[in-house]
């Protein structure tokens, strides 16, 4: 029961409904760096730390954001048009593939932390998307991680290895110590590589959406851009797919970034909601893009 409560807290923190907003502190030293195209590893990487991947299969340099003052990890939450006429109707759907380090026994007993039907529906509807994956998820489902990470329609971003919090309090999640944060992120990137995923981008989503200046500073050596969201789908533990769809459709604006989940047992109606979200937003003139394309247009 305790483990179930912990997963519930984690998913709610990732954008589920029915709970207070997560403890999210905007960086006090930076007002939002501009997006740039990074062509080389971060120069200030800590000794022994590997830089985040910068290229996907068959693509050029992936757009990232310049670090803030003092090397603070930059944070991106949506595309902001430079002018009203520049408000192109693009939206990025993102899916958190959550699994904590200690949930192996639950997976072994039959609980499903994946959602292959959701991925199949995205493919069938020809929707580009970004999957924020934990390293533990990639280890549990290496074939799926490799398939997602080998499909040019998708890109895999980092959601930590263990889905432990990078700031506290954060929905009761255990906390990663500051000196261990970069190693935790790198462990997830290593898991993606070991699974054979190719389209891996240097983006990171904080578990629970919780971060502070200390976390942004500690992650500097990882060379990632932190990616949040501006539209919460409310799909975590939801039973009404139409309610999830309406929340997304009503919240989307040009340049929005939507957070959803790719975890069958804890977000069971997401695939059904997508079947309504996609055609309705397309009817309103929206085009679906990955985070990397959204960021490249910022």
Number of C-alpha atoms within 10 A of each C-alpha: 6 7 12 12 12 16 21 17 19 26 29 25 26 30 27 26 18 11 12 10 17 17 17 16 12 15 20 10 12 17 12 17 17 14 18 15 15 16 13 10 14 18 9 12 17 15 7 8 13 18 21 24 23 23 18 20 14 8 10 12 16 21 25 26 23 22 23 20 14 10 18 24 28 27 25 22 18 23 23 17 14 9 7 8 7 12 14 17 17 24 26 28 26 26 23 24 27 28 30 20 13 11 18 15 9 13 14 10 8 8 15 14 23 24 19 15 14 23 21 12 15 19 15 9 13 12 19 22 24 25 27 28 29 30 33 26 28 28 19 19 14 20 14 20 26 20 15 23 27 19 15 15 17 24 25 32 30 29 31 31 28 23 29 24 26 28 26 16 15 23 24 16 20 16 16 19 15 16 11 13 24 25 19 22 22 22 19 24 30 17 22 28 20 14 21 19 25 23 25 27 27 23 29 25 26 23 27 28 24 24 24 16 17 13 23 26 19 19 29 23 25 27 30 30 26 24 21 22 20 18 22 20 26 26 31 29 20 19 13 14 22 18 16 26 24 15 17 24 18 10 15 20 19 19 26 22 28 22 25 29 32 27 26 21 14 23 23 21 24 30 23 17 21 23 17 16 20 20 13 15 19 13 10 10 12 19 18 20 22 23 30 19 16 20 24 16 16 16
